[in-house]
Each structure stands twice: as structure tokens, then as C-alpha cells.
Amino acid sequence: GVDDLAIPFLSVLQGNSPQCKRSEGAYIQGASEGMILNTVTEDLFDSEEGILVIPCGYQKYMVEWVDRDQGGGFIAQHGMNSPIVQTARPTPDRPNRLFIPSSGNNLVETAYHYVIQITPDGSPVPAVISMSSTQLKRSRRWNSLIKGIQLDGPNGSFNPPSFSHLYRMTSVADSKDNYTWMSWKITVESRITDVNMYRMAKEFATSVSSGLVKVSAPPTDDESAEETVV
């Protein structure tokens, strides 16, 4: 059943990610900045070769976190128009973030992309890619890529479902002011021609849209991507 399965997140490792530090309990041998991590299997993928994924669903939430100065930690996910979001205010030292006055917790706008990853051996693996903070512009660009695809049909051109194409996801260095971090780079790989793969992706997309597939806490609030100083 759905409750028995742990859907992994796919994340880009940063220079200060615990998986890259030998002194951390989460250290993974061979992990380095820019590599892509499966949070359940702890498989690592090269930053330049990247991974192949089929996008099957998209959601956006405001994710509530305890401030890192208070110990950090995931609290809950809230709809973009939920009452608790309406009470939030800009964080004084981080204008792009919100906090809840009653608790002091942070609210982070987070986009969830539900995908099927095609592993190097050809196996399909359902997964989630969460993008927040500095990665939100990558999320918007990916959505634009999906909406920009046009195919010819009997009644003219049309925009096919998101799961009609494979996308390659790699990582590249990004920077702003005195900060640098690793960001997703997303390109269209090819149209899906395998009927079984298409049907499997469609079924996963239906499960996501119907609410049968749910995720818990994303692996990070993405502050780490903003704290890597050049």
C-alpha cells in the first residue's frame, strides 16, 4: 500500500551537505558537491551526466520549519492560501522568507515535482524533487519547458501531458553577490515512445492528482544552498 512505501527525494548536494563531510554521521563515501542523491537508497549520480526523469505531477506548499537558531526541524505543510499562511510576515533579516508571529517558525515556499526516474539500468523509480528558495526559478523554468512543448495532432498542434517526455537533470554552479551554490539544470531529453513507460507514468500522474501519493518532510529547507560562501 501507499503507506508502506517511502518515496525518495532527489536532491543536489551542496558543499556543506552532511553527506559530503566525513565528520558527519550522514556522510556517504564518494559524495561530493553537485552530485545528485536519492535520499532513501543513498545512491549517488554524477553531476554532469545527471539523471533522466519523467515529470508526473506538480504541487506547491508553504512548508513550516523551526528556525535553525532554535534547533531546526520540519513542522507541517500548508496550502498556499491556508489561514496560517495569511498570518505570516516577512522575516526581518531575510525579506524573501516568511515567519509565523505566534510561533516564530519559518514558512518556505516549496515546489514539489513528482517524477519517475529512469535509473542507469533502466528501472523506473518514483521520486520527488523539492525546490525552494534559490531553486524556485529552476522550478518555474521547468514548468515553462513542459508547457512550451507542442506536438502535431489531427486537429492541429497541442501541448501534450507532462509525462510525454523525458528530461535530463544535471547540476551547475550558481551564484549571487558573495554566495555560490549548486542548482538544477533541466533540459528536454526526448519524447517517450515506449508504450509501457508512458502508461506507467500516466498511472503515477493519476495517483498524484487524486491524492493517493503523499510526501512528508522535504530533506532540507534549502538554506544550505544560500550559506555556501565563495
C-alpha positions in Angstrom: 0.0 0.0 0.0 0.9 3.7 -0.3 1.5 4.0 3.4 4.2 1.2 3.2 6.3 2.9 0.6 8.9 5.6 1.2 9.1 7.8 -1.9 12.6 9.1 -2.1 13.6 12.7 -2.7 16.2 13.5 -5.3 18.5 16.3 -4.1 21.5 18.2 -5.3 24.3 18.0 -2.7 25.9 21.3 -1.6 29.4 21.8 -0.4 28.2 21.9 3.2 25.8 19.0 2.9 26.4 16.4 5.7 26.7 13.6 3.2 29.9 15.3 1.9 31.5 15.7 5.3 33.5 12.8 6.9 32.8 14.2 10.3 29.0 13.9 9.9 27.0 10.7 10.7 25.2 11.1 7.4 28.5 11.0 5.4 28.3 8.9 2.2 31.6 7.7 0.8 32.2 9.3 -2.6 29.7 12.1 -2.1 30.8 15.5 -3.4 29.3 18.8 -4.1 26.9 18.8 -7.1 26.2 15.1 -7.1 22.5 14.0 -7.1 21.3 12.0 -4.1 18.5 9.5 -3.7 17.6 10.1 0.0 16.2 6.5 0.5 18.7 4.3 -1.3 21.6 6.8 -0.8 22.5 6.2 -4.5 24.7 9.0 -5.9 24.6 10.2 -9.5 27.2 12.2 -11.4 26.6 16.0 -11.6 27.4 16.2 -15.3 25.7 13.0 -16.5 22.8 13.7 -14.2 19.6 11.7 -14.2 16.6 11.0 -16.5 13.2 11.7 -15.2 9.6 11.8 -16.4 7.6 14.6 -14.7 4.2 13.3 -13.5 2.8 15.9 -11.1 3.4 19.3 -9.5 2.3 20.8 -6.2 3.3 23.9 -4.3 3.1 24.3 -0.5 4.3 26.7 2.2 6.5 24.4 4.4 6.8 25.3 8.1 10.2 24.8 9.7 11.5 25.6 13.2 14.2 28.3 12.8 17.7 26.8 12.7 18.8 29.0 15.6 16.1 27.2 17.6 17.3 23.7 16.6 15.5 23.4 13.2 13.1 20.7 12.1 10.1 20.2 9.9 6.7 21.0 11.3 4.0 20.9 8.6 3.0 21.7 5.1 0.3 24.3 4.4 -1.7 25.2 1.3 -0.7 28.4 -0.3 -4.0 30.1 0.8 -4.3 28.5 4.2 -5.2 30.7 7.2 -1.8 30.2 8.9 -0.1 31.5 5.7 -2.3 34.6 5.8 -0.9 35.5 9.2 2.7 35.2 8.2 5.0 38.2 7.9 8.3 38.8 6.2 11.4 37.8 8.1 13.3 41.0 9.1 16.8 39.7 8.1 15.5 37.6 5.1 12.9 39.5 3.1 12.3 36.5 0.8 11.2 34.4 3.8 8.1 34.5 6.0 7.6 33.7 9.7 4.6 32.9 11.8 4.3 35.5 14.6 2.5 33.2 17.0 5.3 30.5 16.9 8.3 32.2 15.3 8.6 29.3 12.8 9.6 30.0 9.2 7.4 29.4 6.1 9.3 28.4 3.0 7.6 28.4 -0.4 8.3 24.9 -1.8 7.5 23.4 -5.2 7.2 19.6 -5.4 7.8 17.8 -8.8 6.7 14.2 -8.7 8.7 12.2 -11.2 9.7 8.7 -12.3 13.4 8.4 -12.5 14.8 6.0 -15.1 17.9 4.6 -13.4 21.0 3.7 -15.4 19.9 0.1 -15.6 16.5 1.1 -17.0 14.5 0.6 -13.8 11.6 3.1 -13.1 11.7 4.7 -9.6 9.0 7.1 -8.4 10.6 10.0 -6.6 10.0 13.7 -5.6 12.2 16.7 -6.3 11.5 19.6 -4.0 12.6 23.1 -5.0 12.6 26.1 -2.7 14.4 29.4 -2.1 17.1 29.7 -4.8 15.8 26.7 -6.8 12.3 28.2 -7.4 13.4 29.9 -10.6 14.5 26.4 -11.9 11.1 25.1 -11.0 9.4 27.8 -13.0 11.7 27.2 -15.9 10.9 23.5 -15.9 7.2 24.2 -15.9 7.7 26.6 -18.8 9.6 23.9 -20.7 6.8 21.5 -20.2 4.1 24.0 -21.3 6.2 25.0 -24.3 6.3 21.6 -26.0 4.0 21.4 -29.0 3.1 18.3 -31.0 1.2 17.9 -34.2 -2.2 16.2 -34.0 -5.2 15.6 -36.3 -6.7 18.9 -35.1 -3.5 20.9 -35.1 -0.7 21.4 -32.6 -1.3 20.7 -28.9 0.6 20.7 -25.6 0.9 17.1 -24.5 0.9 15.8 -20.9 4.0 16.4 -18.8 4.7 12.7 -18.8 5.0 12.5 -22.6 8.8 13.5 -22.4 12.0 12.6 -20.7 14.1 15.3 -19.1 17.7 15.2 -18.1 18.6 16.9 -14.8 22.2 17.8 -14.0 23.7 20.3 -11.7 25.6 23.6 -12.3 27.2 26.2 -10.2 25.0 29.3 -9.5 26.0 32.5 -7.7 24.7 35.8 -6.4 26.7 38.5 -4.6 29.2 36.7 -2.4 27.4 33.3 -2.4 27.6 30.3 -4.5 25.7 27.0 -4.6 24.8 24.1 -6.9 21.5 24.4 -8.8 19.5 22.1 -11.0 19.9 22.3 -14.8 17.0 20.8 -16.7 16.8 20.0 -20.5 14.4 18.1 -22.6 15.9 14.7 -23.5 13.4 13.0 -25.8 9.8 12.1 -26.4 8.7 8.9 -24.8 8.0 6.2 -27.4 7.8 3.1 -25.1 4.1 2.4 -24.6 4.6 0.7 -21.2 6.7 3.5 -19.9 4.1 6.0 -21.0 1.3 4.0 -19.3 3.3 3.7 -16.1 4.0 7.4 -16.0 0.3 8.2 -16.7 -0.8 5.9 -13.8 1.7 7.7 -11.4 0.4 11.1 -12.6 -3.2 9.9 -11.9 -2.2 8.8 -8.4 -0.6 12.1 -7.6 -3.5 14.2 -8.9 -6.0 12.1 -7.0 -4.1 12.5 -3.7 -3.0 8.8 -3.3 0.6 9.8 -3.4 1.8 12.0 -0.5 5.2 13.1 0.8 6.3 14.1 4.3 9.2 16.4 5.0 11.5 17.5 2.2 15.1 16.7 3.0 16.1 20.3 3.8 14.6 23.8 3.9 17.3 24.7 1.3 19.0 27.3 3.5 22.2 25.3 2.9 22.2 26.4 -0.7 22.4 30.0 0.4 25.1 29.6 3.0 28.0 28.5 0.9 30.2 31.5 0.8 32.7 31.9 -2.1 
